[in-house]
């Protein structure tokens, strides 16, 4: 079951990246909408991943 969920997430990520690539080259409107959603989701994931890290990158040296 977990493999199916992971495969679904991978398909969505690859499809979103493809839409970003296509939209940059003047693709149809739906591809630009999917690209915008993909970039917004990537930004949200990136911000949430950095939330727990301190200024030093989270390393104790």
C-alpha positions as a printed NumPy array, in Angstrom:
array([[  0.   ,   0.   ,   0.   ],
       [  2.796,   2.415,   0.878],
       [  4.436,   1.664,  -2.471],
       [  1.275,   2.742,  -4.298],
       [  1.106,   5.992,  -2.359],
       [  4.78 ,   6.689,  -3.025],
       [  4.323,   5.879,  -6.72 ],
       [  1.367,   8.278,  -6.856],
       [  3.388,  11.062,  -5.246],
       [  6.261,  10.468,  -7.687],
       [  3.861,  10.606, -10.653],
       [  2.403,  13.896,  -9.373],
       [  5.855,  15.412,  -8.849],
       [  7.104,  14.374, -12.288],
       [  3.887,  15.597, -13.905],
       [  4.141,  18.924, -12.099],
       [  7.745,  19.365, -13.186],
       [  6.74 ,  18.577, -16.746],
       [  4.022,  21.22 , -16.59 ],
       [  6.495,  23.796, -15.257],
       [  8.823,  22.997, -18.159],
       [  5.998,  23.151, -20.702],
       [  4.46 ,  26.341, -19.258],
       [  7.819,  28.125, -19.486],
       [  7.724,  27.434, -23.223],
       [  4.206,  28.782, -23.745],
       [  2.079,  25.724, -23.066],
       [ -1.706,  25.735, -22.722],
       [ -3.475,  27.537, -19.929],
       [ -4.083,  24.402, -17.864],
       [ -0.355,  23.64 , -17.906],
       [  0.382,  27.143, -16.616],
       [ -2.165,  26.657, -13.822],
       [ -0.652,  23.296, -12.828],
       [  2.836,  24.856, -13.003],
       [  1.767,  27.68 , -10.685],
       [  0.302,  25.177,  -8.21 ],
       [  3.459,  23.053,  -8.396],
       [  5.715,  26.027,  -7.711],
       [  3.497,  27.172,  -4.828],
       [  3.575,  23.684,  -3.282],
       [  7.353,  23.525,  -3.69 ],
       [  7.706,  26.89 ,  -1.957],
       [  5.492,  25.765,   0.925],
       [  7.453,  22.531,   1.359],
       [ 10.752,  24.429,   1.23 ],
       [  9.626,  26.915,   3.873],
       [  8.317,  24.209,   6.181],
       [ 11.565,  22.24 ,   5.888],
       [ 13.637,  25.217,   7.023],
       [ 11.369,  26.159,   9.903],
       [ 13.058,  23.829,  12.41 ],
       [ 16.619,  24.742,  11.458],
       [ 18.496,  27.461,  13.267],
       [ 20.805,  29.99 ,  11.681],
       [ 23.651,  27.507,  11.898],
       [ 21.911,  24.94 ,   9.723],
       [ 21.009,  22.663,  12.608],
       [ 24.523,  21.289,  13.189],
       [ 26.116,  21.068,  16.63 ],
       [ 29.838,  21.6  ,  16.071]])
